[in-house]
Structure formats: C-alpha cells, structure tokens
Amino acid sequence: MHASDTHERHILVADDEAHIGRIIKLKMEQGPFRVTLAFDGQEAVDVLEQSDRIDAAVLDVMMPRLSGLDVLERIRANEATKEVPCIILTAAGEEEYEREAKKSGATAFLTKPFSPKKLYALIATLTGVATEESTESND
C-alpha cells in the first residue's frame, strides 16, 4: 500500500462521551485526517466492517455494548485490520485496563483528561504524517 504525505488518513474514534469525540474530531480535522465517530463498541465494530480503510483507531475502554478492549481484540483478530494502530483511552486509576490492552496489542495509551495536541501528534506519528507539514493550514 502506497500513501503520500498528503493522503487523507481515516481515523475511527470510539467514545461514549460525545463531547470527547467532538474535541478529537475538531483537532484531527485541522490536518489530513477524516474522523468517523462511534459512540459505543458495537458501533465501532460496525464502522470497521463497513469501511474500506481505517488508518488508526482511538478507543475508550469503558463503552456500552462492547468495551474498547473488545473492539481492540476484534481489530487484532481481523486480517484486514490487525496492523491498524490503536490508541486506548482510559480514565485515571484504570491501570489494570492498560495491562489488559497491552496484552491485546494496543499501540499506545492516553489517560483522560488528555491533551488533544498530544493525541494529534501521536496519531500523526503512527500514520506517517509529518508533523511540521500537518500543522501548516491551507485555508
């Protein structure tokens, strides 16, 4: 698969707290990112199954229907998505989920509250976007 630095990256953000999803979406869309929001784990799985390409996933641990860890396990079990970088969001004091997520193949972790700027930089790095280039706006 060949992707240039100007290629739009598709990011799945799954969090049952709508305002968090919106904050991430607004920040990511400042760069070459297109964001699809899911508000529970099952919705995230549906997005994964219906999308032809996901370049990275941001998964909250605690969500209705399926947890972020359940979604992570499905991503890693699927041949088409097993290499997708997955960032797990946890609330402070949920370190046991971090250990579980590491075992399941999580790429990185962020503890809420987190810096949208740090998340942007992390996703830019994981998806091969040059951060200097991604901060330049073409408006």
C-alpha positions as CSV (number, residue, x, y, z in Angstrom):
1,M,0.0,0.0,0.0
2,H,1.4,3.4,-1.0
3,A,0.4,6.6,0.7
4,S,1.9,10.0,0.2
5,D,2.1,12.6,3.0
6,T,-0.9,14.5,1.6
7,H,-3.1,11.4,1.7
8,E,-6.1,11.8,4.0
9,R,-6.0,9.4,6.9
10,H,-9.2,7.8,8.1
11,I,-9.4,7.7,11.9
12,L,-12.0,5.8,13.9
13,V,-12.8,7.5,17.3
14,A,-15.0,5.4,19.7
15,D,-16.0,7.1,22.9
16,D,-19.5,7.1,24.5
17,E,-18.8,10.7,25.7
18,A,-19.9,12.7,22.7
19,H,-18.0,15.8,23.7
20,I,-14.7,13.9,23.8
21,G,-15.3,12.6,20.3
22,R,-16.1,16.1,19.0
23,I,-13.0,17.5,20.6
24,I,-10.8,14.8,18.9
25,K,-12.6,15.2,15.6
26,L,-12.1,19.0,15.6
27,K,-8.4,18.7,16.4
28,M,-7.7,15.9,13.9
29,E,-9.6,17.6,11.0
30,Q,-7.0,20.5,11.3
31,G,-4.7,18.1,9.5
32,P,-5.0,15.5,6.8
33,F,-7.5,13.4,8.8
34,R,-11.1,12.3,8.3
35,V,-12.7,11.2,11.5
36,T,-15.6,8.7,11.9
37,L,-17.2,8.8,15.4
38,A,-18.7,5.8,17.2
39,F,-20.5,6.1,20.5
40,D,-20.3,2.5,21.7
41,G,-18.2,-0.5,21.0
42,Q,-20.6,-2.2,18.6
43,E,-20.9,0.9,16.5
44,A,-17.1,1.0,16.3
45,V,-17.1,-2.6,15.1
46,D,-19.8,-1.7,12.5
47,V,-17.7,1.2,11.2
48,L,-14.6,-1.1,10.9
49,E,-16.6,-3.7,9.0
50,Q,-18.1,-1.1,6.6
51,S,-15.0,1.0,5.9
52,D,-12.6,0.1,3.2
53,R,-9.7,1.5,5.2
54,I,-9.1,2.7,8.7
55,D,-5.6,4.2,9.3
56,A,-5.9,4.4,13.1
57,A,-8.4,3.9,15.9
58,V,-8.9,5.7,19.2
59,L,-10.8,3.5,21.6
60,D,-12.2,4.4,25.0
61,V,-12.1,1.5,27.4
62,M,-15.4,2.0,29.1
63,M,-18.2,2.0,26.5
64,P,-21.7,0.4,26.3
65,R,-22.3,-2.9,24.4
66,L,-18.7,-3.6,23.7
67,S,-15.7,-2.2,25.6
68,G,-12.7,-0.6,23.8
69,L,-10.8,-3.8,24.7
70,D,-13.4,-6.0,23.0
71,V,-13.1,-3.8,19.9
72,L,-9.3,-3.9,20.1
73,E,-9.4,-7.7,20.2
74,R,-11.6,-7.8,17.1
75,I,-9.3,-5.4,15.3
76,R,-6.3,-7.6,16.0
77,A,-8.2,-10.8,15.1
78,N,-9.2,-9.5,11.7
79,E,-6.6,-10.0,8.9
80,A,-7.6,-6.7,7.2
81,T,-7.2,-4.5,10.3
82,K,-4.7,-6.4,12.5
83,E,-1.9,-3.8,11.7
84,V,-4.1,-0.7,12.4
85,P,-2.5,1.4,15.2
86,C,-4.9,1.5,18.2
87,I,-4.7,4.1,20.9
88,I,-6.6,3.2,24.1
89,L,-8.2,5.9,26.3
90,T,-8.5,5.2,30.0
91,A,-9.7,7.3,32.9
92,A,-7.2,7.9,35.7
93,G,-7.0,4.8,38.0
94,E,-7.7,2.3,35.3
95,E,-4.2,0.9,35.0
96,E,-5.5,-2.7,35.0
97,Y,-7.1,-2.0,31.6
98,E,-3.8,-0.7,30.3
99,R,-2.2,-4.0,31.2
100,E,-5.0,-5.9,29.5
101,A,-4.8,-3.7,26.4
102,K,-1.1,-4.2,26.1
103,K,-1.7,-8.0,26.1
104,S,-4.3,-7.5,23.4
105,G,-1.9,-5.5,21.2
106,A,-2.7,-1.8,21.9
107,T,-0.2,0.6,20.2
108,A,-0.4,3.4,22.7
109,F,-2.3,4.7,25.8
110,L,-3.7,8.1,26.9
111,T,-5.2,8.8,30.2
112,K,-8.2,11.2,30.4
113,P,-8.0,14.1,30.6
114,F,-5.6,14.2,27.7
115,S,-4.1,16.9,25.5
116,P,-5.7,17.0,22.1
117,K,-2.4,18.3,20.8
118,K,-0.6,15.3,22.1
119,L,-3.1,12.9,20.6
120,Y,-2.8,14.7,17.3
121,A,1.0,14.3,17.4
122,L,0.7,10.7,18.4
123,I,-1.7,9.9,15.5
124,A,0.4,11.9,13.1
125,T,3.4,9.8,14.0
126,L,1.6,6.5,13.9
127,T,0.1,7.2,10.5
128,G,3.2,8.7,8.9
129,V,2.1,12.3,8.7
130,A,5.0,14.8,9.0
131,T,4.0,16.9,12.0
132,E,5.5,20.1,10.6
133,E,3.6,19.7,7.4
134,S,0.4,18.7,9.2
135,T,0.4,21.9,11.3
136,E,0.5,24.1,8.2
137,S,-3.0,25.2,7.2
138,N,-4.1,25.5,3.6
139,D,-7.0,27.9,4.4
